[in-house]
Amino acid sequence: MRSVNLRDAKTKLSALVDAAQHGESVTITKHGKPAAVIVPLALAEKWMSKKPNFADFLMSFPGEGVEFERNTSAGRDFEF
């Protein structure tokens, strides 16, 4: 994977997108440190499909038949 600084990426964006369409990934650096990556769409879709969203995670909780032991200790003492 090649690397390009941000200034060059701005001037060569069209070429970088063409490279991504042909399967090449490019790292964009800012002040010498990696800041972003341009990847082919198929690769990005593959990565994104692996990440479950939070709603799906919550819906996967078994719920029924699962019991939790309640913590009966006082969390804080409030005086009113």
Jmol script that loads the backbone (N, CA, C; Angstrom):
load data "model"
ATOM      1  N   MET A   1       0.864  -1.167   0.000  1.00  0.00           N
ATOM      2  CA  MET A   1       0.000   0.000   0.000  1.00  0.00           C
ATOM      3  C   MET A   1       0.910   1.229   0.000  1.00  0.00           C
ATOM      4  N   ARG A   2       0.637   2.097  -0.925  1.00  0.00           N
ATOM      5  CA  ARG A   2       1.461   3.305  -0.983  1.00  0.00           C
ATOM      6  C   ARG A   2       0.873   4.399  -0.102  1.00  0.00           C
ATOM      7  N   SER A   3       1.686   5.391   0.165  1.00  0.00           N
ATOM      8  CA  SER A   3       1.266   6.497   1.015  1.00  0.00           C
ATOM      9  C   SER A   3       1.468   7.807   0.287  1.00  0.00           C
ATOM     10  N   VAL A   4       0.538   8.730   0.544  1.00  0.00           N
ATOM     11  CA  VAL A   4       0.544  10.034  -0.109  1.00  0.00           C
ATOM     12  C   VAL A   4       0.255  11.076   0.956  1.00  0.00           C
ATOM     13  N   ASN A   5       0.982  12.213   0.911  1.00  0.00           N
ATOM     14  CA  ASN A   5       0.673  13.249   1.894  1.00  0.00           C
ATOM     15  C   ASN A   5      -0.615  13.974   1.484  1.00  0.00           C
ATOM     16  N   LEU A   6      -1.211  14.654   2.420  1.00  0.00           N
ATOM     17  CA  LEU A   6      -2.518  15.270   2.220  1.00  0.00           C
ATOM     18  C   LEU A   6      -2.529  16.260   1.060  1.00  0.00           C
ATOM     19  N   ARG A   7      -1.499  17.058   0.936  1.00  0.00           N
ATOM     20  CA  ARG A   7      -1.455  18.047  -0.149  1.00  0.00           C
ATOM     21  C   ARG A   7      -1.494  17.359  -1.512  1.00  0.00           C
ATOM     22  N   ASP A   8      -0.702  16.283  -1.660  1.00  0.00           N
ATOM     23  CA  ASP A   8      -0.711  15.550  -2.928  1.00  0.00           C
ATOM     24  C   ASP A   8      -2.050  14.844  -3.149  1.00  0.00           C
ATOM     25  N   ALA A   9      -2.658  14.354  -2.081  1.00  0.00           N
ATOM     26  CA  ALA A   9      -3.943  13.677  -2.203  1.00  0.00           C
ATOM     27  C   ALA A   9      -5.018  14.640  -2.708  1.00  0.00           C
ATOM     28  N   LYS A  10      -4.948  15.895  -2.259  1.00  0.00           N
ATOM     29  CA  LYS A  10      -5.919  16.889  -2.719  1.00  0.00           C
ATOM     30  C   LYS A  10      -5.786  17.132  -4.218  1.00  0.00           C
ATOM     31  N   THR A  11      -4.552  17.206  -4.695  1.00  0.00           N
ATOM     32  CA  THR A  11      -4.349  17.508  -6.109  1.00  0.00           C
ATOM     33  C   THR A  11      -4.516  16.279  -6.999  1.00  0.00           C
ATOM     34  N   LYS A  12      -4.384  15.082  -6.413  1.00  0.00           N
ATOM     35  CA  LYS A  12      -4.452  13.854  -7.212  1.00  0.00           C
ATOM     36  C   LYS A  12      -5.631  12.963  -6.809  1.00  0.00           C
ATOM     37  N   LEU A  13      -6.682  13.562  -6.255  1.00  0.00           N
ATOM     38  CA  LEU A  13      -7.808  12.756  -5.766  1.00  0.00           C
ATOM     39  C   LEU A  13      -8.397  11.870  -6.850  1.00  0.00           C
ATOM     40  N   SER A  14      -8.576  12.400  -8.032  1.00  0.00           N
ATOM     41  CA  SER A  14      -9.152  11.620  -9.125  1.00  0.00           C
ATOM     42  C   SER A  14      -8.299  10.382  -9.422  1.00  0.00           C
ATOM     43  N   ALA A  15      -6.990  10.538  -9.441  1.00  0.00           N
ATOM     44  CA  ALA A  15      -6.086   9.411  -9.699  1.00  0.00           C
ATOM     45  C   ALA A  15      -6.138   8.402  -8.556  1.00  0.00           C
ATOM     46  N   LEU A  16      -6.272   8.888  -7.330  1.00  0.00           N
ATOM     47  CA  LEU A  16      -6.354   7.985  -6.183  1.00  0.00           C
ATOM     48  C   LEU A  16      -7.653   7.175  -6.213  1.00  0.00           C
ATOM     49  N   VAL A  17      -8.737   7.812  -6.621  1.00  0.00           N
ATOM     50  CA  VAL A  17     -10.017   7.089  -6.740  1.00  0.00           C
ATOM     51  C   VAL A  17      -9.920   6.050  -7.854  1.00  0.00           C
ATOM     52  N   ASP A  18      -9.290   6.402  -8.962  1.00  0.00           N
ATOM     53  CA  ASP A  18      -9.084   5.428 -10.050  1.00  0.00           C
ATOM     54  C   ASP A  18      -8.263   4.243  -9.561  1.00  0.00           C
ATOM     55  N   ALA A  19      -7.232   4.511  -8.777  1.00  0.00           N
ATOM     56  CA  ALA A  19      -6.404   3.431  -8.231  1.00  0.00           C
ATOM     57  C   ALA A  19      -7.231   2.528  -7.324  1.00  0.00           C
ATOM     58  N   ALA A  20      -8.102   3.116  -6.509  1.00  0.00           N
ATOM     59  CA  ALA A  20      -8.962   2.322  -5.630  1.00  0.00           C
ATOM     60  C   ALA A  20      -9.924   1.463  -6.449  1.00  0.00           C
ATOM     61  N   GLN A  21     -10.414   1.995  -7.548  1.00  0.00           N
ATOM     62  CA  GLN A  21     -11.297   1.212  -8.407  1.00  0.00           C
ATOM     63  C   GLN A  21     -10.580   0.014  -9.022  1.00  0.00           C
ATOM     64  N   HIS A  22      -9.273   0.116  -9.130  1.00  0.00           N
ATOM     65  CA  HIS A  22      -8.479  -0.992  -9.675  1.00  0.00           C
ATOM     66  C   HIS A  22      -7.878  -1.869  -8.573  1.00  0.00           C
ATOM     67  N   GLY A  23      -8.363  -1.705  -7.340  1.00  0.00           N
ATOM     68  CA  GLY A  23      -7.960  -2.602  -6.254  1.00  0.00           C
ATOM     69  C   GLY A  23      -6.812  -2.137  -5.384  1.00  0.00           C
ATOM     70  N   GLU A  24      -6.317  -0.939  -5.581  1.00  0.00           N
ATOM     71  CA  GLU A  24      -5.182  -0.453  -4.795  1.00  0.00           C
ATOM     72  C   GLU A  24      -5.659   0.389  -3.608  1.00  0.00           C
ATOM     73  N   SER A  25      -5.083   0.151  -2.463  1.00  0.00           N
ATOM     74  CA  SER A  25      -5.363   0.967  -1.278  1.00  0.00           C
ATOM     75  C   SER A  25      -4.255   2.008  -1.123  1.00  0.00           C
ATOM     76  N   VAL A  26      -4.625   3.199  -0.664  1.00  0.00           N
ATOM     77  CA  VAL A  26      -3.660   4.290  -0.508  1.00  0.00           C
ATOM     78  C   VAL A  26      -3.849   4.921   0.867  1.00  0.00           C
ATOM     79  N   THR A  27      -2.763   5.082   1.605  1.00  0.00           N
ATOM     80  CA  THR A  27      -2.800   5.749   2.896  1.00  0.00           C
ATOM     81  C   THR A  27      -2.517   7.230   2.694  1.00  0.00           C
ATOM     82  N   ILE A  28      -3.337   8.084   3.304  1.00  0.00           N
ATOM     83  CA  ILE A  28      -3.120   9.530   3.249  1.00  0.00           C
ATOM     84  C   ILE A  28      -2.522   9.938   4.581  1.00  0.00           C
ATOM     85  N   THR A  29      -1.407  10.650   4.520  1.00  0.00           N
ATOM     86  CA  THR A  29      -0.730  11.081   5.742  1.00  0.00           C
ATOM     87  C   THR A  29      -0.912  12.576   5.959  1.00  0.00           C
ATOM     88  N   LYS A  30      -0.898  12.955   7.218  1.00  0.00           N
ATOM     89  CA  LYS A  30      -0.976  14.363   7.600  1.00  0.00           C
ATOM     90  C   LYS A  30       0.143  14.599   8.603  1.00  0.00           C
ATOM     91  N   HIS A  31       1.024  15.501   8.290  1.00  0.00           N
ATOM     92  CA  HIS A  31       2.205  15.776   9.117  1.00  0.00           C
ATOM     93  C   HIS A  31       3.026  14.504   9.343  1.00  0.00           C
ATOM     94  N   GLY A  32       3.094  13.661   8.303  1.00  0.00           N
ATOM     95  CA  GLY A  32       3.902  12.453   8.366  1.00  0.00           C
ATOM     96  C   GLY A  32       3.269  11.271   9.073  1.00  0.00           C
ATOM     97  N   LYS A  33       2.044  11.432   9.588  1.00  0.00           N
ATOM     98  CA  LYS A  33       1.375  10.337  10.296  1.00  0.00           C
ATOM     99  C   LYS A  33       0.144   9.884   9.514  1.00  0.00           C
ATOM    100  N   PRO A  34      -0.122   8.576   9.467  1.00  0.00           N
ATOM    101  CA  PRO A  34      -1.309   8.094   8.755  1.00  0.00           C
ATOM    102  C   PRO A  34      -2.574   8.736   9.309  1.00  0.00           C
ATOM    103  N   ALA A  35      -3.434   9.243   8.416  1.00  0.00           N
ATOM    104  CA  ALA A  35      -4.660   9.912   8.843  1.00  0.00           C
ATOM    105  C   ALA A  35      -5.904   9.274   8.242  1.00  0.00           C
ATOM    106  N   ALA A  36      -5.778   8.714   7.040  1.00  0.00           N
ATOM    107  CA  ALA A  36      -6.936   8.129   6.363  1.00  0.00           C
ATOM    108  C   ALA A  36      -6.449   7.122   5.337  1.00  0.00           C
ATOM    109  N   VAL A  37      -7.390   6.308   4.870  1.00  0.00           N
ATOM    110  CA  VAL A  37      -7.061   5.321   3.849  1.00  0.00           C
ATOM    111  C   VAL A  37      -8.156   5.346   2.788  1.00  0.00           C
ATOM    112  N   ILE A  38      -7.756   5.322   1.542  1.00  0.00           N
ATOM    113  CA  ILE A  38      -8.697   5.150   0.443  1.00  0.00           C
ATOM    114  C   ILE A  38      -8.583   3.687   0.025  1.00  0.00           C
ATOM    115  N   VAL A  39      -9.697   2.971   0.096  1.00  0.00           N
ATOM    116  CA  VAL A  39      -9.703   1.546  -0.220  1.00  0.00           C
ATOM    117  C   VAL A  39     -10.749   1.258  -1.290  1.00  0.00           C
ATOM    118  N   PRO A  40     -10.598   0.152  -2.001  1.00  0.00           N
ATOM    119  CA  PRO A  40     -11.626  -0.236  -2.968  1.00  0.00           C
ATOM    120  C   PRO A  40     -12.969  -0.443  -2.260  1.00  0.00           C
ATOM    121  N   LEU A  41     -14.049  -0.144  -2.947  1.00  0.00           N
ATOM    122  CA  LEU A  41     -15.379  -0.226  -2.367  1.00  0.00           C
ATOM    123  C   LEU A  41     -15.691  -1.623  -1.848  1.00  0.00           C
ATOM    124  N   ALA A  42     -15.302  -2.651  -2.574  1.00  0.00           N
ATOM    125  CA  ALA A  42     -15.582  -4.023  -2.138  1.00  0.00           C
ATOM    126  C   ALA A  42     -14.933  -4.314  -0.786  1.00  0.00           C
ATOM    127  N   LEU A  43     -13.727  -3.824  -0.595  1.00  0.00           N
ATOM    128  CA  LEU A  43     -13.029  -4.032   0.669  1.00  0.00           C
ATOM    129  C   LEU A  43     -13.710  -3.268   1.804  1.00  0.00           C
ATOM    130  N   ALA A  44     -14.122  -2.040   1.538  1.00  0.00           N
ATOM    131  CA  ALA A  44     -14.811  -1.241   2.553  1.00  0.00           C
ATOM    132  C   ALA A  44     -16.134  -1.893   2.945  1.00  0.00           C
ATOM    133  N   GLU A  45     -16.883  -2.390   1.971  1.00  0.00           N
ATOM    134  CA  GLU A  45     -18.158  -3.055   2.273  1.00  0.00           C
ATOM    135  C   GLU A  45     -17.926  -4.316   3.090  1.00  0.00           C
ATOM    136  N   LYS A  46     -16.848  -5.028   2.815  1.00  0.00           N
ATOM    137  CA  LYS A  46     -16.522  -6.240   3.573  1.00  0.00           C
ATOM    138  C   LYS A  46     -16.246  -5.882   5.040  1.00  0.00           C
ATOM    139  N   TRP A  47     -15.458  -4.819   5.261  1.00  0.00           N
ATOM    140  CA  TRP A  47     -15.145  -4.386   6.627  1.00  0.00           C
ATOM    141  C   TRP A  47     -16.384  -3.905   7.349  1.00  0.00           C
ATOM    142  N   MET A  48     -17.208  -3.135   6.660  1.00  0.00           N
ATOM    143  CA  MET A  48     -18.392  -2.558   7.299  1.00  0.00           C
ATOM    144  C   MET A  48     -19.421  -3.623   7.646  1.00  0.00           C
ATOM    145  N   SER A  49     -19.486  -4.680   6.866  1.00  0.00           N
ATOM    146  CA  SER A  49     -20.466  -5.724   7.144  1.00  0.00           C
ATOM    147  C   SER A  49     -20.085  -6.540   8.379  1.00  0.00           C
ATOM    148  N   LYS A  50     -18.832  -6.497   8.781  1.00  0.00           N
ATOM    149  CA  LYS A  50     -18.386  -7.243   9.960  1.00  0.00           C
ATOM    150  C   LYS A  50     -18.759  -6.554  11.265  1.00  0.00           C
ATOM    151  N   LYS A  51     -19.020  -5.246  11.221  1.00  0.00           N
ATOM    152  CA  LYS A  51     -19.316  -4.507  12.434  1.00  0.00           C
ATOM    153  C   LYS A  51     -20.815  -4.558  12.727  1.00  0.00           C
ATOM    154  N   PRO A  52     -21.205  -5.181  13.836  1.00  0.00           N
ATOM    155  CA  PRO A  52     -22.630  -5.159  14.168  1.00  0.00           C
ATOM    156  C   PRO A  52     -23.017  -3.776  14.675  1.00  0.00           C
ATOM    157  N   ASN A  53     -24.239  -3.368  14.378  1.00  0.00           N
ATOM    158  CA  ASN A  53     -24.655  -2.088  14.926  1.00  0.00           C
ATOM    159  C   ASN A  53     -25.202  -2.301  16.335  1.00  0.00           C
ATOM    160  N   PHE A  54     -25.307  -1.242  17.098  1.00  0.00           N
ATOM    161  CA  PHE A  54     -25.669  -1.342  18.511  1.00  0.00           C
ATOM    162  C   PHE A  54     -27.087  -1.890  18.692  1.00  0.00           C
ATOM    163  N   ALA A  55     -28.016  -1.506  17.830  1.00  0.00           N
ATOM    164  CA  ALA A  55     -29.393  -1.996  17.938  1.00  0.00           C
ATOM    165  C   ALA A  55     -29.446  -3.511  17.756  1.00  0.00           C
ATOM    166  N   ASP A  56     -28.711  -4.041  16.787  1.00  0.00           N
ATOM    167  CA  ASP A  56     -28.678  -5.492  16.588  1.00  0.00           C
ATOM    168  C   ASP A  56     -28.066  -6.188  17.795  1.00  0.00           C
ATOM    169  N   PHE A  57     -27.047  -5.579  18.373  1.00  0.00           N
ATOM    170  CA  PHE A  57     -26.427  -6.141  19.572  1.00  0.00           C
ATOM    171  C   PHE A  57     -27.434  -6.226  20.712  1.00  0.00           C
ATOM    172  N   LEU A  58     -28.190  -5.155  20.938  1.00  0.00           N
ATOM    173  CA  LEU A  58     -29.197  -5.161  22.003  1.00  0.00           C
ATOM    174  C   LEU A  58     -30.300  -6.185  21.737  1.00  0.00           C
ATOM    175  N   MET A  59     -30.714  -6.290  20.497  1.00  0.00           N
ATOM    176  CA  MET A  59     -31.777  -7.231  20.150  1.00  0.00           C
ATOM    177  C   MET A  59     -31.321  -8.682  20.270  1.00  0.00           C
ATOM    178  N   SER A  60     -30.027  -8.934  20.258  1.00  0.00           N
ATOM    179  CA  SER A  60     -29.520 -10.296  20.370  1.00  0.00           C
ATOM    180  C   SER A  60     -29.483 -10.794  21.814  1.00  0.00           C
ATOM    181  N   PHE A  61     -29.757  -9.912  22.771  1.00  0.00           N
ATOM    182  CA  PHE A  61     -29.760 -10.307  24.181  1.00  0.00           C
ATOM    183  C   PHE A  61     -30.863 -11.334  24.410  1.00  0.00           C
ATOM    184  N   PRO A  62     -30.566 -12.463  25.055  1.00  0.00           N
ATOM    185  CA  PRO A  62     -31.559 -13.524  25.192  1.00  0.00           C
ATOM    186  C   PRO A  62     -32.783 -13.122  26.029  1.00  0.00           C
ATOM    187  N   GLY A  63     -32.591 -12.296  27.044  1.00  0.00           N
ATOM    188  CA  GLY A  63     -33.725 -11.770  27.812  1.00  0.00           C
ATOM    189  C   GLY A  63     -34.467 -12.799  28.635  1.00  0.00           C
ATOM    190  N   GLU A  64     -35.428 -13.496  28.048  1.00  0.00           N
ATOM    191  CA  GLU A  64     -36.275 -14.419  28.789  1.00  0.00           C
ATOM    192  C   GLU A  64     -35.468 -15.576  29.353  1.00  0.00           C
ATOM    193  N   GLY A  65     -35.764 -15.929  30.585  1.00  0.00           N
ATOM    194  CA  GLY A  65     -35.101 -17.047  31.232  1.00  0.00           C
ATOM    195  C   GLY A  65     -33.747 -16.708  31.822  1.00  0.00           C
ATOM    196  N   VAL A  66     -33.283 -15.519  31.630  1.00  0.00           N
ATOM    197  CA  VAL A  66     -31.997 -15.111  32.172  1.00  0.00           C
ATOM    198  C   VAL A  66     -32.256 -14.255  33.399  1.00  0.00           C
ATOM    199  N   GLU A  67     -31.700 -14.672  34.508  1.00  0.00           N
ATOM    200  CA  GLU A  67     -31.898 -13.912  35.736  1.00  0.00           C
ATOM    201  C   GLU A  67     -30.558 -13.396  36.228  1.00  0.00           C
ATOM    202  N   PHE A  68     -30.591 -12.191  36.735  1.00  0.00           N
ATOM    203  CA  PHE A  68     -29.399 -11.578  37.279  1.00  0.00           C
ATOM    204  C   PHE A  68     -29.552 -11.449  38.777  1.00  0.00           C
ATOM    205  N   GLU A  69     -28.456 -11.595  39.479  1.00  0.00           N
ATOM    206  CA  GLU A  69     -28.476 -11.415  40.918  1.00  0.00           C
ATOM    207  C   GLU A  69     -28.396  -9.923  41.216  1.00  0.00           C
ATOM    208  N   ARG A  70     -29.332  -9.431  41.979  1.00  0.00           N
ATOM    209  CA  ARG A  70     -29.387  -8.005  42.274  1.00  0.00           C
ATOM    210  C   ARG A  70     -28.356  -7.645  43.331  1.00  0.00           C
ATOM    211  N   ASN A  71     -27.686  -6.545  43.143  1.00  0.00           N
ATOM    212  CA  ASN A  71     -26.739  -6.029  44.104  1.00  0.00           C
ATOM    213  C   ASN A  71     -27.532  -5.213  45.121  1.00  0.00           C
ATOM    214  N   THR A  72     -27.596  -5.688  46.349  1.00  0.00           N
ATOM    215  CA  THR A  72     -28.420  -5.028  47.375  1.00  0.00           C
ATOM    216  C   THR A  72     -27.648  -4.016  48.213  1.00  0.00           C
ATOM    217  N   SER A  73     -26.362  -3.859  47.955  1.00  0.00           N
ATOM    218  CA  SER A  73     -25.592  -2.898  48.742  1.00  0.00           C
ATOM    219  C   SER A  73     -25.993  -1.470  48.356  1.00  0.00           C
ATOM    220  N   ALA A  74     -25.895  -0.578  49.323  1.00  0.00           N
ATOM    221  CA  ALA A  74     -26.235   0.814  49.058  1.00  0.00           C
ATOM    222  C   ALA A  74     -25.160   1.431  48.168  1.00  0.00           C
ATOM    223  N   GLY A  75     -25.595   2.061  47.105  1.00  0.00           N
ATOM    224  CA  GLY A  75     -24.647   2.677  46.185  1.00  0.00           C
ATOM    225  C   GLY A  75     -24.112   3.993  46.748  1.00  0.00           C
ATOM    226  N   ARG A  76     -25.024   4.798  47.237  1.00  0.00           N
ATOM    227  CA  ARG A  76     -24.649   6.090  47.824  1.00  0.00           C
ATOM    228  C   ARG A  76     -25.634   6.403  48.932  1.00  0.00           C
ATOM    229  N   ASP A  77     -25.167   7.119  49.910  1.00  0.00           N
ATOM    230  CA  ASP A  77     -26.055   7.536  50.977  1.00  0.00           C
ATOM    231  C   ASP A  77     -26.429   8.983  50.729  1.00  0.00           C
ATOM    232  N   PHE A  78     -27.720   9.214  50.512  1.00  0.00           N
ATOM    233  CA  PHE A  78     -28.211  10.568  50.286  1.00  0.00           C
ATOM    234  C   PHE A  78     -28.922  11.057  51.544  1.00  0.00           C
ATOM    235  N   GLU A  79     -28.677  12.268  51.884  1.00  0.00           N
ATOM    236  CA  GLU A  79     -29.399  12.880  53.001  1.00  0.00           C
ATOM    237  C   GLU A  79     -30.206  14.032  52.470  1.00  0.00           C
ATOM    238  N   PHE A  80     -31.501  14.020  52.756  1.00  0.00           N
ATOM    239  CA  PHE A  80     -32.384  15.103  52.317  1.00  0.00           C
ATOM    240  C   PHE A  80     -32.860  15.899  53.471  1.00  0.00           C
TER     241      PHE A  80
END
end "model"
wireframe off; spacefill off
backbone 0.3
color backbone group
